[in-house]
Amino acid sequence: MPVLAPKSYIEYRNEGYWVEGTRISLDSIVYAFQKGLSPESIVQSFPLLTLEQVYGAIAFYLANRADINVYLAAEEEAFDVMPQPLQTDDPALYNKLMAAKAVRQQGES
């Protein structure tokens, strides 16, 4: 029987984690997984991925959960302080969206 080489599913590039060989971020997979979506449902949301890639991404996340959670928190913080075009183009809509986000986050806590 031949010796099988381990397979890599996640790569680090452009200061982020990505499903290897794709433009799909690990963030997307992790957030779907945290919401309770099954790997099969995640594949339906990201049809460019195989079930194997989704399981590989989830396994990577679970093996590195503490570090990836820190990475995701830093990404969210960086996004939150980034100026949003909608903030200047339509401040009323922007404020409505921010209020809805705050309500959603309170419900998740």
N, C-alpha and C positions, 0 to 999 in steps of 0.2 A: 504494500500500500504506500502511495507517495505521501511525503510529508507536506502538509498544507501550510502555506504562509498566512500569517494573520492579515486581515484586510482592514484598511483605514477608511473611515466613513466621513470624518470631519477634518477640515484643514483650516489653518489660521492664515488669513491673507487680508490685506487692506485694513488692518487693525480690527478684524472681526473673525468670528467663526462661521464657516460655511459648510454645507454639505458638499463633500469633495466633488469637484468637476461641475458644480452647478452655481447658479446665482441665488440659491435659496439659503437664507441664513439659518443658523442653528436656533437663533432667537425665535423664529417662526414656529419651528417644531416644538421647542420647549414650551412656549406659551400655549400652544394647542394641547400639548400633553398635560400641562398644569390645569387646563380647563376641563380635563377629564375625557378628552377625545381619544378614541382608540387609535392604534397605528393605522388600521384600515380606513378610518374616517380621515385621518391626516393625509393619507395617500389620495383620497378623493378631493381634498382641498388643494393638494399640490400634485397634480397628475404627472408632472415631469419626474417625480420621485418614484422609486420602487419601494415595495414593502420592506425589502432588505435594508435600503438606505434609511428609512424611517426608524426601523428597529435599531440600526447601527447608531443613528443620531441620539436616540433615547438612551441607549446603553452608554454612549459617551457622556451624556448629561448626568446620568445616574452615578457613573464612576467618578465624576468631577463636580458633583452637585454644589459643594460649597464655593468653589472657585467660579463656576459658571453663574451662580446666583449673584456673586459680587460683581462679575462682569455685566450681567443684565441690569443690576441696579445702577451701575455707573453709566451704562448706555441710556437708561431712562432719564437719569439726572442731566446728562449732556443734552438730550433732546428737549427736556423741559426748559432749559435756559437758552436754547437756540431761538433766535427771533423767528417768528412764524409770519409768513406773508399775509395770512388772513388777519393777523393781529392789527396790521395797519390798513389793509384793504377794506375790511368789514368788521370793525371792533365789536359791534353788537352780536354778530354771529359767533365770533371768537369767544366772547364772554359766555354765551350760551353753551358752547361746546366745552369750555373749561369747567363750567358749573356741572354739566352732565358727567364729565370725567370724575370730578370730586365726589359726586353722589355714588357713582359706580365703585370707586375705590373704597368708600366707606362701607358699602355693601359687601365687599370682598374681605374686609377686615374681621 
